Amino acid sequence: MRGGRPKVTEEQLALVVDSMSAGVALCSRKLDYIWVNRRCAEWLGMRPEEVAGRPIGEVIGEDQLAAIRPYIERVLAGEHVQYERLVRYKGMGERWVRNHFSPTSDGRGWLTVILDIHERRLMEQTLREAERRKDEFLATLAHELRNPLAPIRNAVAILGRKGPLDPELSWSREVIDRQVDQLSRLIDDLLDIARIASGKLVIRKERIPLERAIDMALETSRPNINAAGHRLSVLLPSERVTVEGDAARLAQVFSNLLNNAARYTEAGGEIALNAEVHEAEVMVSVEDNGIGFPPEAGARLFQPFSQLTATEGRVHGGLGIGLSLVHGIVALHGGSVEARSAGPGRGSEFIVRLPLPSFAGTIQEQQAQPGKASSAAPGMRVLVADDNRDAADSLQRILALYGYDVQVAYDGAEALAASETFRPHVAVLDIGMPGQSGYDVARALRDKLGSGVKLIALTGWGQEGDRRRAMEAGFDFHLTKPIDPGLLNDLIAQTAAK
C-alpha cells in the first residue's frame, strides 16, 4: 500500500533470525519446540526441521530440562527471565550461555534467545585468578617487608630507653622512628586493595602533635627544596599544637604543597611554611615567590585537572596526588584548603585550616610527657617466639628494659618446650614459624595453661582473614609488625592489671 509500512513476510523474518549469532527458539506451554533458528539447531547438533515439534527434554536431555524448569515456570507465569549457566549441547560441547526467556503475547509459550558467553566467562575466570594471585603476592610482600621493620623499631625503642643521647644520635633515632611509621603505612596501603581500586582513602585519626606531621613532610620534601637551591623558613607556634588526624595523610598534604612550591619557583627562590593558631583552628600556610596564577583561579584549582587552564594545570599537576586529593584529605579531617596568588609571576600561597580538638589541653599535657608509660608488673613472665632472630632478640631486650622477665624461642617447638618450665603469663608469638606455626603453639598453650596465659599474635600477616584465624586459634590479641614497643608494653601491663 502506497504510504503504508511494508509488510515483513515470514520468509524475511526467518532469514533475519537465521542470520543471528544467537540461538533462538519458540517453545510451547507443553514444553515442545515449535521452531528454532539455524544457529540453535547447530548447537543442538540437528537440523531445524528435526527439532521442531519435539519435546524439549527429548532434545536437550531430561537432566538439563530439570535444571532450567524453575526458569520455565517463571516465564510461563508471565515473567521475563534471564540466567547464565554451563550447558553441554551435542553440537557445541560444554559452554557458558546466557538465556533470555520472554513470554509470547498470546500466552501460548515463550521465546528463548541464547547467547554464547563462554569466552567472556573464561576471561573473567582468568582475571579473578590473576586478582587472587596478585592479592597473595601483595600479602606475602607485605609480610616480608614488615619482618625487617620490627627489629628496626625495637632497636630504636631501645635507644630511647637508654637515657639522654648525643643530639645528633637523638635526631637520627627520631628520623628512623618516623620513617618506620611511614613505611608501615605504605605497607598497609599496599594491602588495601579496595581503597586502591575505588580511589577511596582510609583516614586513621588519633591525637597527634601537628609538629609530627610537619616534620614528616619536611623530611620528604627537603631534598627537592635543597636541590633547587631554595631558602626555606619554618615558623611554628611556641606552644605544642595537637590535632585529631592521620599523621601520614597530613604529612602527605604538607609535603605535596612544599614539593609544588619547590617545582614552580625559580632556582634560589623562597619558600615559607608557617603555622598559627586562630581560636578553634590551626592554619598552616605554604608560601612561595614562584610562577603564581591569576587571582580568580584560586578556587578553580580544586576542580578536576581536565577543567583547568594551562597555567592552572601546571600548578595543579605539580602536586603528586593532585590538589583535588589534597583538598579531599583535609576535608576528611574537617578542614579546608585555600589557594591565593596576586597574579602570574607573583608567587602563591596555599592555606590549610584544621580544627583543634575541643579538649586538646589534656592531650597536650599527656603528650608533653612522652617518657611516661605503663609500669611493668613485678615478676611478669613474657615468652617471645619468632624465627626472625633479630626481631625476637630486639623485642626481648626492649621488654626487659621495661622490667619484664623475658624468655626467647626461635621456633614453635622451642616455644612449647620453654613454656613447660617458664610458665609464661604472656606469650608474644610470631605466626609464620617453621614446623609448628604460631597458630599451633597458641592452641597448645591454651590447652596447657588455659586462661592463665594471654596470647598475643605479633605477625607480618595483617589482613582480616589473618586476624580471624588468630582469634580462632585462641589468641587474645592480633598485632601487626612493626608494633610500637611502648604500645606493646601498655597492652602487657594492662593484661597484668586485670
LINQUILIN-V867891 format. One record per run of one state. SS is the DSSP state (A for helix, B for strand, O for the rest). FROM is the first residue (numbers start at 1). LEN is the number of residues. If there is no record, write none. Layout:
# LINQUILIN-V867891
ss=SS from=FROM len=LEN
ss=SS from=FROM len=LEN
This chain:
# LINQUILIN-V867891
ss=O from=1 len=9
ss=A from=10 len=9
ss=O from=19 len=4
ss=B from=23 len=6
ss=O from=29 len=3
ss=B from=32 len=5
ss=O from=37 len=1
ss=A from=38 len=7
ss=O from=45 len=3
ss=A from=48 len=4
ss=O from=52 len=3
ss=B from=55 len=1
ss=A from=56 len=5
ss=O from=61 len=1
ss=A from=62 len=15
ss=O from=77 len=4
ss=B from=81 len=9
ss=O from=90 len=3
ss=B from=93 len=11
ss=O from=104 len=5
ss=B from=109 len=8
ss=O from=117 len=1
ss=A from=118 len=43
ss=O from=161 len=6
ss=A from=167 len=25
ss=O from=192 len=1
ss=A from=193 len=6
ss=O from=199 len=7
ss=B from=206 len=4
ss=A from=210 len=18
ss=O from=228 len=3
ss=B from=231 len=5
ss=O from=236 len=6
ss=B from=242 len=4
ss=O from=246 len=1
ss=A from=247 len=17
ss=O from=264 len=6
ss=B from=270 len=9
ss=O from=279 len=2
ss=B from=281 len=8
ss=O from=289 len=6
ss=A from=295 len=3
ss=O from=298 len=1
ss=A from=299 len=4
ss=O from=303 len=2
ss=A from=305 len=3
ss=O from=308 len=2
ss=A from=310 len=8
ss=O from=318 len=5
ss=A from=323 len=10
ss=O from=333 len=3
ss=B from=336 len=5
ss=O from=341 len=7
ss=B from=348 len=9
ss=O from=357 len=3
ss=A from=360 len=8
ss=O from=368 len=13
ss=B from=381 len=5
ss=O from=386 len=3
ss=A from=389 len=14
ss=O from=403 len=2
ss=B from=405 len=5
ss=O from=410 len=2
ss=A from=412 len=11
ss=O from=423 len=3
ss=B from=426 len=4
ss=O from=430 len=8
ss=A from=438 len=15
ss=O from=453 len=1
ss=B from=454 len=6
ss=O from=460 len=4
ss=A from=464 len=10
ss=O from=474 len=3
ss=B from=477 len=4
ss=O from=481 len=4
ss=A from=485 len=13
ss=O from=498 len=1
